[in-house]
Each structure stands twice: as C-alpha cells, then as structure tokens.
Amino acid sequence: MATRVTRRDFLKAAVLAPLAPALLSACRRAGSADEVNFYNWSDYIGKSTLPDFTKATGIAVNYDLFADEEEMFAKIRAGARGYDLIVVGDYLIPRFQILNLIEPVPPGALRNMGNLAARFRHPAYDPDETTVPYLWGTTGIAYNRKTLKRKPTSWRDLWDPRYKNRISMLDNVRDCLSVAMQLLGIPETTHAPADFAKVRALLLQQKPLVKMYSSSSYLNSLVAGEIDLAMTWSGDLFQAARDNPDLDYVLPKEGTYMWVDCLALVRGARHRANALRLIDYLLEPKVAAQNADFVRYATPNAAAAPFTDPVLRRDPRVYPPPRQMDALMMHHVLDPEQTETWNQIWADVKVS
Ligand code: N2P
C-alpha cells in the first residue's frame, strides 16, 4: 500500500513541481491570460509533458486530477466552471453534449489534427469531431501471477466464488454492464426490461464476492497483494506492474472493449485559446509518443508511432495485433433512455 501511495504522490508532485508554484499562484491571483486549467484522470500524463508545454509556450498549467469519470461529469454538470480542458471517455461525450457542457473544438483550429490515425477520425461517439482523441486502451483482467494458481481466461473468473473478497471491479457503469451483457449474450442495443432484469441480477450475484468497486485506488490494493483479480484498464495495470512485477493483464476469451479518452473544451472556458494550444501540443508526434509511453496506454496518433518505445509498440497487450484489434468492440452509443436505465441498474447494484 505504502509503495503505491508514495508512487502516486510522487507522480503528482513530479508533474506539478516544475510548474513553478510561485509563478502559478501569481498567475491565478492576477487571472493571467497565460494559463490554462486542465482536469484529467490521475496517472494519465507523461512526467514532463506539462512542464515542457509551459517551457515551450509560457502558458502555466493548473492541473487538477480526478479518480472517477462519473464524478468528474457530476462536478462539471453541477456547474464547476473553473476548468478549460477536460479528458472525457468516449461513452460520456454524448451526455456532455446533450447537456451543452462542452464547446466543440472548431474545425481547422488544430495544426496537428491530421496526425491522428484514420480509425480515430469521425468516430461514432463524436462524428463531428467536437473533441480530440487523447489516448486509448482496453478493458481486461488484472491478476497476480503468484497468488492465483490459474491464469484467468474469462470474465466468468470475476464471478468465481473461490476468489471471494479478492476481486475488484471498475466503478464504471459502461464496463460493468457491458461485461454482464456480454456474458448473458444480450446486445448493448437492448431496450427490453427482461434483459435489464437479468443484467441487474448477474451483477448482484457477483456483489458478495467483490471487495471493492474502484477505478483508481484498487491499483494500490493489487500492488499490495490485498486483491488478486481485477477488472482493469490496460495502461493502469502496466503502471501498477512497475511496482509489483507479479501483476499481469489478460484480454478475456469472450472478447473485450477498446475505448478512447478525448480532450474536450469546457463550455465557457476562460482560456480557450490556451486550451487549444495545449491540445495541439499534445498532438505533436514526439509529445504524444512520450506521453503514451509513460502512462502505458496506446496513442491514437499515427505520426507518433515511430517515436514510441519499440518494446511497448510490440507488446500485444498495449497495441493489440490487427486481428485482435479488429475483434475489439467499441461501446455502443446509448440513447438517453438506455443511459438512464443503465445508470439506474448501476446505482441499484452499488447501494444494495
Ligand atoms: C487513468 C485511467 C484512464 C482510463 N488512470 C479510463 N478510460
């Protein structure tokens, strides 16, 4: 536990320290134009990415972190207006758009937009490209090679009573419900109440085995050996494996999801031009490569590929080979009614 906390604290400090705190707070007091307020997942940026941006542009980055994207969404929806730039998961983008919480990135505003690989352009979750792909990854199973006798192969393993209290699940409605649906053979397009009843029942059946629902802090528990099996996002597990090399990652045989996290401008952003400059900077090939390598997620930036670490580039757990890549599903874009039902089920599971 201590190791992990130390590492994360270090990481946060390492990102913030070179931003010259005195200068930063002076900017804040003066409401300086030379700043941008960036709200991102924890452990989701290269060590020197933001300090390098500040050095290159003179724009200070006020950097704030979240550990759960639904919480971030709730905060922005509740009116937190201090942020200019946020990182939003693909499935959440339509919800931000419906509530008018994000401002489209103007077409042609970014010099480096063309660096993105074709498959990440005009995606189903955001066909008009109002947001910009940042990093992508997969959802899979993390396990401890030492403590688990058998390598997990299926989502079913997360329902195995032998692992009671040694399991964690992502605190994420999309991942948990999608996996339950996959196991039940129910399509994500469903509106049928009977299907939803089955999904709820399957997740409730698993609940007594689950030690925690968490999207960030479970990594401490994995590293410390307090749990052996977890639904995880790829790069987060590879970061945790730096601290505990017994940790490994598998894509379940049923198939899994790829998701794309995107950079989005917050509606009414006070430092819009600076936020656009930061997005453009993050799209620069070498910057994108270093960023992706550090956080162990995959970059959607084709021009960055030659600059990424060849070891990671060849690691099929980070960049699945074409055949596996084709088998990866994107989350279906839900309509508002489905979104409400999914959220209701998830809330029921969590409070029960
Ligand atoms: C960062 C996790 C981000 C991945 N720690 C979720 N899409």
Boltz pocket constraint, residues with backbone or C-beta under 6 A from the ligand:
constraints:
  - pocket:
      binder: B
      contacts: [[A, 41], [A, 42], [A, 43], [A, 44], [A, 89], [A, 215], [A, 233], [A, 236], [A, 259], [A, 261]]
      max_distance: 6.0
